[in-house]
Amino acid sequence: MSKLTNDEKTQQSIEWYERTHKNWRAWGSWFSWGSPVGLGLFFISIAVTLWILSQAFGWK
């Protein structure tokens, strides 16, 4: 079993983080709270939920 130096461990951690979070950042850039697309989808989902509940319970 080989021992890694602190610099090698740090470099491996950075590479792992970049590999595992690359797609999340790309997806999150469109659908995050700061994006008009993500914020719009949030409000649309709230409106659809309220409409479904009003249909189910007969609210006016």
C-alpha positions as CSV (number, residue, x, y, z in Angstrom):
1,M,0.0,0.0,0.0
2,S,1.5,3.3,-1.0
3,K,1.4,6.4,1.1
4,L,0.4,9.6,-0.4
5,T,1.8,13.0,0.5
6,N,-0.5,15.8,1.6
7,D,-0.1,17.5,-1.8
8,E,-1.1,14.3,-3.6
9,K,-4.1,13.8,-1.3
10,T,-5.1,17.4,-1.9
11,Q,-4.8,17.0,-5.7
12,Q,-6.8,13.8,-5.6
13,S,-9.5,15.5,-3.6
14,I,-9.7,18.4,-6.0
15,E,-9.9,16.1,-9.0
16,W,-12.6,14.0,-7.4
17,Y,-14.6,17.1,-6.5
18,E,-14.4,18.4,-10.1
19,R,-15.4,15.0,-11.6
20,T,-18.4,14.5,-9.3
21,H,-19.7,18.1,-9.3
22,K,-19.1,19.1,-12.9
23,N,-22.6,17.9,-14.2
24,W,-24.4,19.3,-11.1
25,R,-23.0,22.7,-11.8
26,A,-24.0,22.6,-15.4
27,W,-27.5,21.4,-14.5
28,G,-27.8,23.8,-11.6
29,S,-26.9,26.8,-13.6
30,W,-30.2,26.6,-15.5
31,F,-32.5,25.3,-12.7
32,S,-31.1,27.1,-9.7
33,W,-32.9,29.8,-7.7
34,G,-30.8,32.5,-9.3
35,S,-31.9,31.5,-12.8
36,P,-35.1,32.9,-14.3
37,V,-35.8,29.4,-15.7
38,G,-35.5,27.8,-12.2
39,L,-37.5,30.5,-10.5
40,G,-40.2,30.3,-13.2
41,L,-40.4,26.5,-12.9
42,F,-40.8,26.9,-9.1
43,F,-43.8,29.3,-9.4
44,I,-45.4,27.1,-12.1
45,S,-45.1,24.0,-9.9
46,I,-46.7,25.9,-7.0
47,A,-49.6,27.1,-9.3
48,V,-50.1,23.5,-10.6
49,T,-50.1,22.1,-7.1
50,L,-52.7,24.6,-6.0
51,W,-54.8,23.9,-9.0
52,I,-54.7,20.2,-8.4
53,L,-55.7,20.7,-4.7
54,S,-58.5,23.0,-5.6
55,Q,-59.9,20.4,-8.1
56,A,-59.5,17.6,-5.6
57,F,-61.2,19.4,-2.7
58,G,-63.6,21.6,-4.6
59,W,-62.2,24.9,-3.5
60,K,-63.3,28.1,-5.4
